[in-house]
Amino acid sequence: MTPDIPHHAQFNLEQTIGAPVSTVFQALSDPAARTRWGVPSDDEVLIYDAADFRVGGVDTFRCGPRAAPAFHGETCYLAIVPGHRIVAVDTVATGGQTLACALLTTEVLPDAAGTLLRLTVQLVSFVGPGMAAAQQGGHRAALASWRDDDRQRLTQGPIASLAHPW
């Protein structure tokens, strides 16, 4: 596949979390709290330059290897229904080149065990299928870190470094 031909991907992921919907939604809305569950590996980092969690708000960030986070991104919040749903557009670039854009729909649903977190990602990669695979793997790793025993991690105070869920 040549870089001139965009690669499209869609994937759906779910994770049951042993915490109330309100706690999970708060962890999704707080950039510091996101880092406690969103780290796909200890070698990666995300640094928020700005965070504005509201409809029309934009988060700007840098991410990538901890030693050199060369990727730049923006998350624009399109719809937020507190305690239920977040819809956002996420763009990642490096060196002035846009690598991918994604529509992310995150749903938090009551579940007998606490909360069902459902993520739907509709992505276009401008650099081939590897970017789509990396995003899916990163989101899967982030959701896997939401374990039933992680309720305490979700409610702890901010931590120093921020890591992205890819």
PyMOL commands that place a pseudoatom at each C-alpha (Angstrom):
pseudoatom trace, name=CA, resn=MET, resi=1, chain=A, elem=C, hetatm=0, pos=[0.000, 0.000, 0.000]
pseudoatom trace, name=CA, resn=THR, resi=2, chain=A, elem=C, hetatm=0, pos=[1.351, 3.417, -0.897]
pseudoatom trace, name=CA, resn=PRO, resi=3, chain=A, elem=C, hetatm=0, pos=[1.129, 6.325, 1.547]
pseudoatom trace, name=CA, resn=ASP, resi=4, chain=A, elem=C, hetatm=0, pos=[-1.055, 8.171, -1.017]
pseudoatom trace, name=CA, resn=ILE, resi=5, chain=A, elem=C, hetatm=0, pos=[-3.895, 5.705, -0.418]
pseudoatom trace, name=CA, resn=PRO, resi=6, chain=A, elem=C, hetatm=0, pos=[-5.530, 6.109, 2.992]
pseudoatom trace, name=CA, resn=HIS, resi=7, chain=A, elem=C, hetatm=0, pos=[-6.067, 2.975, 5.043]
pseudoatom trace, name=CA, resn=HIS, resi=8, chain=A, elem=C, hetatm=0, pos=[-9.404, 2.743, 6.863]
pseudoatom trace, name=CA, resn=ALA, resi=9, chain=A, elem=C, hetatm=0, pos=[-10.048, 0.672, 9.961]
pseudoatom trace, name=CA, resn=GLN, resi=10, chain=A, elem=C, hetatm=0, pos=[-12.783, 0.258, 12.522]
pseudoatom trace, name=CA, resn=PHE, resi=11, chain=A, elem=C, hetatm=0, pos=[-12.630, -1.673, 15.743]
pseudoatom trace, name=CA, resn=ASN, resi=12, chain=A, elem=C, hetatm=0, pos=[-14.710, -2.121, 18.867]
pseudoatom trace, name=CA, resn=LEU, resi=13, chain=A, elem=C, hetatm=0, pos=[-13.329, -2.968, 22.290]
pseudoatom trace, name=CA, resn=GLU, resi=14, chain=A, elem=C, hetatm=0, pos=[-15.027, -3.579, 25.634]
pseudoatom trace, name=CA, resn=GLN, resi=15, chain=A, elem=C, hetatm=0, pos=[-13.833, -3.904, 29.210]
pseudoatom trace, name=CA, resn=THR, resi=16, chain=A, elem=C, hetatm=0, pos=[-15.755, -4.556, 32.408]
pseudoatom trace, name=CA, resn=ILE, resi=17, chain=A, elem=C, hetatm=0, pos=[-14.519, -2.432, 35.303]
pseudoatom trace, name=CA, resn=GLY, resi=18, chain=A, elem=C, hetatm=0, pos=[-15.244, -3.071, 38.986]
pseudoatom trace, name=CA, resn=ALA, resi=19, chain=A, elem=C, hetatm=0, pos=[-16.042, 0.571, 39.745]
pseudoatom trace, name=CA, resn=PRO, resi=20, chain=A, elem=C, hetatm=0, pos=[-19.182, 2.715, 39.491]
pseudoatom trace, name=CA, resn=VAL, resi=21, chain=A, elem=C, hetatm=0, pos=[-20.012, 4.514, 36.236]
pseudoatom trace, name=CA, resn=SER, resi=22, chain=A, elem=C, hetatm=0, pos=[-19.406, 7.899, 37.897]
pseudoatom trace, name=CA, resn=THR, resi=23, chain=A, elem=C, hetatm=0, pos=[-15.862, 6.900, 38.917]
pseudoatom trace, name=CA, resn=VAL, resi=24, chain=A, elem=C, hetatm=0, pos=[-15.030, 5.544, 35.459]
pseudoatom trace, name=CA, resn=PHE, resi=25, chain=A, elem=C, hetatm=0, pos=[-16.417, 8.618, 33.702]
pseudoatom trace, name=CA, resn=GLN, resi=26, chain=A, elem=C, hetatm=0, pos=[-14.386, 10.887, 35.994]
pseudoatom trace, name=CA, resn=ALA, resi=27, chain=A, elem=C, hetatm=0, pos=[-11.247, 8.886, 35.148]
pseudoatom trace, name=CA, resn=LEU, resi=28, chain=A, elem=C, hetatm=0, pos=[-11.985, 9.373, 31.441]
pseudoatom trace, name=CA, resn=SER, resi=29, chain=A, elem=C, hetatm=0, pos=[-12.485, 13.120, 31.796]
pseudoatom trace, name=CA, resn=ASP, resi=30, chain=A, elem=C, hetatm=0, pos=[-9.358, 13.863, 33.867]
pseudoatom trace, name=CA, resn=PRO, resi=31, chain=A, elem=C, hetatm=0, pos=[-6.078, 13.809, 31.884]
pseudoatom trace, name=CA, resn=ALA, resi=32, chain=A, elem=C, hetatm=0, pos=[-4.041, 12.919, 34.986]
pseudoatom trace, name=CA, resn=ALA, resi=33, chain=A, elem=C, hetatm=0, pos=[-6.367, 10.045, 35.879]
pseudoatom trace, name=CA, resn=ARG, resi=34, chain=A, elem=C, hetatm=0, pos=[-6.234, 8.694, 32.306]
pseudoatom trace, name=CA, resn=THR, resi=35, chain=A, elem=C, hetatm=0, pos=[-2.556, 7.972, 32.787]
pseudoatom trace, name=CA, resn=ARG, resi=36, chain=A, elem=C, hetatm=0, pos=[-3.181, 5.485, 35.563]
pseudoatom trace, name=CA, resn=TRP, resi=37, chain=A, elem=C, hetatm=0, pos=[-5.013, 3.171, 33.165]
pseudoatom trace, name=CA, resn=GLY, resi=38, chain=A, elem=C, hetatm=0, pos=[-3.907, 4.280, 29.714]
pseudoatom trace, name=CA, resn=VAL, resi=39, chain=A, elem=C, hetatm=0, pos=[-0.256, 3.325, 29.602]
pseudoatom trace, name=CA, resn=PRO, resi=40, chain=A, elem=C, hetatm=0, pos=[0.282, 0.605, 26.994]
pseudoatom trace, name=CA, resn=SER, resi=41, chain=A, elem=C, hetatm=0, pos=[3.913, 0.268, 28.094]
pseudoatom trace, name=CA, resn=ASP, resi=42, chain=A, elem=C, hetatm=0, pos=[6.289, 1.825, 30.592]
pseudoatom trace, name=CA, resn=ASP, resi=43, chain=A, elem=C, hetatm=0, pos=[8.427, 2.986, 27.664]
pseudoatom trace, name=CA, resn=GLU, resi=44, chain=A, elem=C, hetatm=0, pos=[5.797, 5.401, 26.298]
pseudoatom trace, name=CA, resn=VAL, resi=45, chain=A, elem=C, hetatm=0, pos=[4.690, 8.795, 27.517]
pseudoatom trace, name=CA, resn=LEU, resi=46, chain=A, elem=C, hetatm=0, pos=[2.070, 11.439, 26.802]
pseudoatom trace, name=CA, resn=ILE, resi=47, chain=A, elem=C, hetatm=0, pos=[2.545, 15.055, 27.782]
pseudoatom trace, name=CA, resn=TYR, resi=48, chain=A, elem=C, hetatm=0, pos=[-0.546, 17.248, 27.756]
pseudoatom trace, name=CA, resn=ASP, resi=49, chain=A, elem=C, hetatm=0, pos=[0.208, 20.785, 26.629]
pseudoatom trace, name=CA, resn=ALA, resi=50, chain=A, elem=C, hetatm=0, pos=[-3.458, 21.724, 27.094]
pseudoatom trace, name=CA, resn=ALA, resi=51, chain=A, elem=C, hetatm=0, pos=[-6.565, 19.879, 28.266]
pseudoatom trace, name=CA, resn=ASP, resi=52, chain=A, elem=C, hetatm=0, pos=[-10.097, 21.224, 27.833]
pseudoatom trace, name=CA, resn=PHE, resi=53, chain=A, elem=C, hetatm=0, pos=[-12.674, 18.491, 28.478]
pseudoatom trace, name=CA, resn=ARG, resi=54, chain=A, elem=C, hetatm=0, pos=[-15.919, 20.062, 27.258]
pseudoatom trace, name=CA, resn=VAL, resi=55, chain=A, elem=C, hetatm=0, pos=[-17.914, 20.033, 24.028]
pseudoatom trace, name=CA, resn=GLY, resi=56, chain=A, elem=C, hetatm=0, pos=[-15.794, 22.040, 21.579]
pseudoatom trace, name=CA, resn=GLY, resi=57, chain=A, elem=C, hetatm=0, pos=[-12.754, 21.740, 23.857]
pseudoatom trace, name=CA, resn=VAL, resi=58, chain=A, elem=C, hetatm=0, pos=[-9.407, 20.540, 22.574]
pseudoatom trace, name=CA, resn=ASP, resi=59, chain=A, elem=C, hetatm=0, pos=[-6.611, 18.610, 24.252]
pseudoatom trace, name=CA, resn=THR, resi=60, chain=A, elem=C, hetatm=0, pos=[-3.152, 19.004, 22.717]
pseudoatom trace, name=CA, resn=PHE, resi=61, chain=A, elem=C, hetatm=0, pos=[-0.443, 16.527, 23.508]
pseudoatom trace, name=CA, resn=ARG, resi=62, chain=A, elem=C, hetatm=0, pos=[2.917, 15.026, 22.613]
pseudoatom trace, name=CA, resn=CYS, resi=63, chain=A, elem=C, hetatm=0, pos=[3.444, 11.280, 22.813]
pseudoatom trace, name=CA, resn=GLY, resi=64, chain=A, elem=C, hetatm=0, pos=[5.737, 8.447, 21.861]
pseudoatom trace, name=CA, resn=PRO, resi=65, chain=A, elem=C, hetatm=0, pos=[8.809, 6.847, 23.378]
pseudoatom trace, name=CA, resn=ARG, resi=66, chain=A, elem=C, hetatm=0, pos=[9.530, 8.230, 26.835]
pseudoatom trace, name=CA, resn=ALA, resi=67, chain=A, elem=C, hetatm=0, pos=[13.001, 9.358, 25.725]
pseudoatom trace, name=CA, resn=ALA, resi=68, chain=A, elem=C, hetatm=0, pos=[11.705, 11.282, 22.670]
pseudoatom trace, name=CA, resn=PRO, resi=69, chain=A, elem=C, hetatm=0, pos=[7.936, 11.834, 22.337]
pseudoatom trace, name=CA, resn=ALA, resi=70, chain=A, elem=C, hetatm=0, pos=[7.971, 12.980, 18.680]
pseudoatom trace, name=CA, resn=PHE, resi=71, chain=A, elem=C, hetatm=0, pos=[4.256, 12.594, 17.933]
pseudoatom trace, name=CA, resn=HIS, resi=72, chain=A, elem=C, hetatm=0, pos=[1.913, 15.567, 18.300]
pseudoatom trace, name=CA, resn=GLY, resi=73, chain=A, elem=C, hetatm=0, pos=[-1.823, 15.191, 18.691]
pseudoatom trace, name=CA, resn=GLU, resi=74, chain=A, elem=C, hetatm=0, pos=[-5.115, 16.898, 19.201]
pseudoatom trace, name=CA, resn=THR, resi=75, chain=A, elem=C, hetatm=0, pos=[-8.335, 15.564, 20.632]
pseudoatom trace, name=CA, resn=CYS, resi=76, chain=A, elem=C, hetatm=0, pos=[-11.436, 17.629, 19.886]
pseudoatom trace, name=CA, resn=TYR, resi=77, chain=A, elem=C, hetatm=0, pos=[-14.527, 16.794, 21.942]
pseudoatom trace, name=CA, resn=LEU, resi=78, chain=A, elem=C, hetatm=0, pos=[-17.672, 16.698, 19.799]
pseudoatom trace, name=CA, resn=ALA, resi=79, chain=A, elem=C, hetatm=0, pos=[-20.242, 15.344, 22.264]
pseudoatom trace, name=CA, resn=ILE, resi=80, chain=A, elem=C, hetatm=0, pos=[-20.137, 14.656, 25.982]
pseudoatom trace, name=CA, resn=VAL, resi=81, chain=A, elem=C, hetatm=0, pos=[-23.029, 13.175, 27.929]
pseudoatom trace, name=CA, resn=PRO, resi=82, chain=A, elem=C, hetatm=0, pos=[-21.756, 13.080, 31.532]
pseudoatom trace, name=CA, resn=GLY, resi=83, chain=A, elem=C, hetatm=0, pos=[-21.812, 9.582, 32.948]
pseudoatom trace, name=CA, resn=HIS, resi=84, chain=A, elem=C, hetatm=0, pos=[-22.710, 8.033, 29.576]
pseudoatom trace, name=CA, resn=ARG, resi=85, chain=A, elem=C, hetatm=0, pos=[-20.715, 8.924, 26.467]
pseudoatom trace, name=CA, resn=ILE, resi=86, chain=A, elem=C, hetatm=0, pos=[-17.776, 10.844, 24.974]
pseudoatom trace, name=CA, resn=VAL, resi=87, chain=A, elem=C, hetatm=0, pos=[-17.365, 11.392, 21.228]
pseudoatom trace, name=CA, resn=ALA, resi=88, chain=A, elem=C, hetatm=0, pos=[-14.095, 12.913, 20.035]
pseudoatom trace, name=CA, resn=VAL, resi=89, chain=A, elem=C, hetatm=0, pos=[-11.878, 13.282, 16.994]
pseudoatom trace, name=CA, resn=ASP, resi=90, chain=A, elem=C, hetatm=0, pos=[-8.216, 12.457, 17.537]
pseudoatom trace, name=CA, resn=THR, resi=91, chain=A, elem=C, hetatm=0, pos=[-5.424, 13.494, 15.142]
pseudoatom trace, name=CA, resn=VAL, resi=92, chain=A, elem=C, hetatm=0, pos=[-1.776, 12.407, 15.354]
pseudoatom trace, name=CA, resn=ALA, resi=93, chain=A, elem=C, hetatm=0, pos=[1.105, 13.966, 13.399]
pseudoatom trace, name=CA, resn=THR, resi=94, chain=A, elem=C, hetatm=0, pos=[4.885, 14.054, 13.365]
pseudoatom trace, name=CA, resn=GLY, resi=95, chain=A, elem=C, hetatm=0, pos=[7.319, 16.257, 11.496]
pseudoatom trace, name=CA, resn=GLY, resi=96, chain=A, elem=C, hetatm=0, pos=[4.443, 18.260, 10.034]
pseudoatom trace, name=CA, resn=GLN, resi=97, chain=A, elem=C, hetatm=0, pos=[2.818, 15.138, 8.513]
pseudoatom trace, name=CA, resn=THR, resi=98, chain=A, elem=C, hetatm=0, pos=[-0.606, 13.966, 9.674]
pseudoatom trace, name=CA, resn=LEU, resi=99, chain=A, elem=C, hetatm=0, pos=[-0.360, 10.234, 10.348]
pseudoatom trace, name=CA, resn=ALA, resi=100, chain=A, elem=C, hetatm=0, pos=[-3.942, 9.394, 11.303]
pseudoatom trace, name=CA, resn=CYS, resi=101, chain=A, elem=C, hetatm=0, pos=[-7.320, 10.748, 12.324]
pseudoatom trace, name=CA, resn=ALA, resi=102, chain=A, elem=C, hetatm=0, pos=[-9.906, 8.818, 14.330]
pseudoatom trace, name=CA, resn=LEU, resi=103, chain=A, elem=C, hetatm=0, pos=[-13.465, 9.224, 15.496]
pseudoatom trace, name=CA, resn=LEU, resi=104, chain=A, elem=C, hetatm=0, pos=[-13.610, 7.785, 19.031]
pseudoatom trace, name=CA, resn=THR, resi=105, chain=A, elem=C, hetatm=0, pos=[-16.895, 6.918, 20.732]
pseudoatom trace, name=CA, resn=THR, resi=106, chain=A, elem=C, hetatm=0, pos=[-16.537, 5.913, 24.375]
pseudoatom trace, name=CA, resn=GLU, resi=107, chain=A, elem=C, hetatm=0, pos=[-19.583, 4.606, 26.212]
pseudoatom trace, name=CA, resn=VAL, resi=108, chain=A, elem=C, hetatm=0, pos=[-19.797, 3.932, 29.939]
pseudoatom trace, name=CA, resn=LEU, resi=109, chain=A, elem=C, hetatm=0, pos=[-22.670, 1.617, 30.779]
pseudoatom trace, name=CA, resn=PRO, resi=110, chain=A, elem=C, hetatm=0, pos=[-23.916, 0.226, 34.095]
pseudoatom trace, name=CA, resn=ASP, resi=111, chain=A, elem=C, hetatm=0, pos=[-23.031, -3.435, 34.522]
pseudoatom trace, name=CA, resn=ALA, resi=112, chain=A, elem=C, hetatm=0, pos=[-23.631, -6.002, 37.253]
pseudoatom trace, name=CA, resn=ALA, resi=113, chain=A, elem=C, hetatm=0, pos=[-19.879, -5.932, 37.970]
pseudoatom trace, name=CA, resn=GLY, resi=114, chain=A, elem=C, hetatm=0, pos=[-19.696, -2.115, 37.951]
pseudoatom trace, name=CA, resn=THR, resi=115, chain=A, elem=C, hetatm=0, pos=[-19.217, -0.525, 34.524]
pseudoatom trace, name=CA, resn=LEU, resi=116, chain=A, elem=C, hetatm=0, pos=[-18.958, -1.751, 30.955]
pseudoatom trace, name=CA, resn=LEU, resi=117, chain=A, elem=C, hetatm=0, pos=[-16.600, 0.509, 29.002]
pseudoatom trace, name=CA, resn=ARG, resi=118, chain=A, elem=C, hetatm=0, pos=[-17.204, 0.278, 25.248]
pseudoatom trace, name=CA, resn=LEU, resi=119, chain=A, elem=C, hetatm=0, pos=[-14.860, 1.954, 22.750]
pseudoatom trace, name=CA, resn=THR, resi=120, chain=A, elem=C, hetatm=0, pos=[-15.565, 2.271, 19.021]
pseudoatom trace, name=CA, resn=VAL, resi=121, chain=A, elem=C, hetatm=0, pos=[-12.752, 3.631, 16.842]
pseudoatom trace, name=CA, resn=GLN, resi=122, chain=A, elem=C, hetatm=0, pos=[-13.181, 4.630, 13.195]
pseudoatom trace, name=CA, resn=LEU, resi=123, chain=A, elem=C, hetatm=0, pos=[-9.752, 5.495, 11.855]
pseudoatom trace, name=CA, resn=VAL, resi=124, chain=A, elem=C, hetatm=0, pos=[-8.071, 6.672, 8.676]
pseudoatom trace, name=CA, resn=SER, resi=125, chain=A, elem=C, hetatm=0, pos=[-4.303, 6.212, 8.478]
pseudoatom trace, name=CA, resn=PHE, resi=126, chain=A, elem=C, hetatm=0, pos=[-2.326, 8.191, 5.942]
pseudoatom trace, name=CA, resn=VAL, resi=127, chain=A, elem=C, hetatm=0, pos=[0.772, 6.022, 6.420]
pseudoatom trace, name=CA, resn=GLY, resi=128, chain=A, elem=C, hetatm=0, pos=[-0.625, 2.530, 5.882]
pseudoatom trace, name=CA, resn=PRO, resi=129, chain=A, elem=C, hetatm=0, pos=[-2.116, -0.239, 8.002]
pseudoatom trace, name=CA, resn=GLY, resi=130, chain=A, elem=C, hetatm=0, pos=[0.655, -0.254, 10.610]
pseudoatom trace, name=CA, resn=MET, resi=131, chain=A, elem=C, hetatm=0, pos=[-0.736, 2.887, 12.233]
pseudoatom trace, name=CA, resn=ALA, resi=132, chain=A, elem=C, hetatm=0, pos=[-4.189, 1.313, 12.498]
pseudoatom trace, name=CA, resn=ALA, resi=133, chain=A, elem=C, hetatm=0, pos=[-2.715, -1.822, 14.038]
pseudoatom trace, name=CA, resn=ALA, resi=134, chain=A, elem=C, hetatm=0, pos=[-0.680, 0.257, 16.509]
pseudoatom trace, name=CA, resn=GLN, resi=135, chain=A, elem=C, hetatm=0, pos=[-3.748, 2.221, 17.580]
pseudoatom trace, name=CA, resn=GLN, resi=136, chain=A, elem=C, hetatm=0, pos=[-5.814, -0.921, 18.046]
pseudoatom trace, name=CA, resn=GLY, resi=137, chain=A, elem=C, hetatm=0, pos=[-3.062, -2.579, 20.071]
pseudoatom trace, name=CA, resn=GLY, resi=138, chain=A, elem=C, hetatm=0, pos=[-2.595, 0.509, 22.218]
pseudoatom trace, name=CA, resn=HIS, resi=139, chain=A, elem=C, hetatm=0, pos=[-6.300, 0.906, 22.934]
pseudoatom trace, name=CA, resn=ARG, resi=140, chain=A, elem=C, hetatm=0, pos=[-6.565, -2.817, 23.727]
pseudoatom trace, name=CA, resn=ALA, resi=141, chain=A, elem=C, hetatm=0, pos=[-3.652, -2.555, 26.181]
pseudoatom trace, name=CA, resn=ALA, resi=142, chain=A, elem=C, hetatm=0, pos=[-5.192, 0.528, 27.808]
pseudoatom trace, name=CA, resn=LEU, resi=143, chain=A, elem=C, hetatm=0, pos=[-8.563, -1.152, 28.298]
pseudoatom trace, name=CA, resn=ALA, resi=144, chain=A, elem=C, hetatm=0, pos=[-6.917, -4.302, 29.624]
pseudoatom trace, name=CA, resn=SER, resi=145, chain=A, elem=C, hetatm=0, pos=[-5.399, -2.251, 32.424]
pseudoatom trace, name=CA, resn=TRP, resi=146, chain=A, elem=C, hetatm=0, pos=[-8.900, -1.466, 33.801]
pseudoatom trace, name=CA, resn=ARG, resi=147, chain=A, elem=C, hetatm=0, pos=[-9.073, -4.404, 36.176]
pseudoatom trace, name=CA, resn=ASP, resi=148, chain=A, elem=C, hetatm=0, pos=[-11.603, -5.121, 38.908]
pseudoatom trace, name=CA, resn=ASP, resi=149, chain=A, elem=C, hetatm=0, pos=[-8.944, -4.373, 41.508]
pseudoatom trace, name=CA, resn=ASP, resi=150, chain=A, elem=C, hetatm=0, pos=[-8.084, -1.009, 39.913]
pseudoatom trace, name=CA, resn=ARG, resi=151, chain=A, elem=C, hetatm=0, pos=[-10.841, 1.027, 41.580]
pseudoatom trace, name=CA, resn=GLN, resi=152, chain=A, elem=C, hetatm=0, pos=[-8.292, 2.594, 43.937]
pseudoatom trace, name=CA, resn=ARG, resi=153, chain=A, elem=C, hetatm=0, pos=[-6.013, 3.557, 41.017]
pseudoatom trace, name=CA, resn=LEU, resi=154, chain=A, elem=C, hetatm=0, pos=[-8.946, 5.325, 39.325]
pseudoatom trace, name=CA, resn=THR, resi=155, chain=A, elem=C, hetatm=0, pos=[-9.534, 7.596, 42.297]
pseudoatom trace, name=CA, resn=GLN, resi=156, chain=A, elem=C, hetatm=0, pos=[-5.958, 8.449, 43.334]
pseudoatom trace, name=CA, resn=GLY, resi=157, chain=A, elem=C, hetatm=0, pos=[-4.577, 11.950, 42.879]
pseudoatom trace, name=CA, resn=PRO, resi=158, chain=A, elem=C, hetatm=0, pos=[-2.592, 13.150, 39.835]
pseudoatom trace, name=CA, resn=ILE, resi=159, chain=A, elem=C, hetatm=0, pos=[0.718, 11.610, 38.891]
pseudoatom trace, name=CA, resn=ALA, resi=160, chain=A, elem=C, hetatm=0, pos=[3.728, 13.319, 37.384]
pseudoatom trace, name=CA, resn=SER, resi=161, chain=A, elem=C, hetatm=0, pos=[3.943, 11.839, 33.876]
pseudoatom trace, name=CA, resn=LEU, resi=162, chain=A, elem=C, hetatm=0, pos=[1.084, 11.390, 31.463]
pseudoatom trace, name=CA, resn=ALA, resi=163, chain=A, elem=C, hetatm=0, pos=[0.858, 8.453, 29.093]
pseudoatom trace, name=CA, resn=HIS, resi=164, chain=A, elem=C, hetatm=0, pos=[-1.391, 8.012, 26.084]
pseudoatom trace, name=CA, resn=PRO, resi=165, chain=A, elem=C, hetatm=0, pos=[-3.659, 5.005, 25.563]
pseudoatom trace, name=CA, resn=TRP, resi=166, chain=A, elem=C, hetatm=0, pos=[-1.916, 3.903, 22.379]
for i in range(1, 166): cmd.bond("trace and resi %d" % i, "trace and resi %d" % (i + 1))
show_as sticks, trace
zoom trace
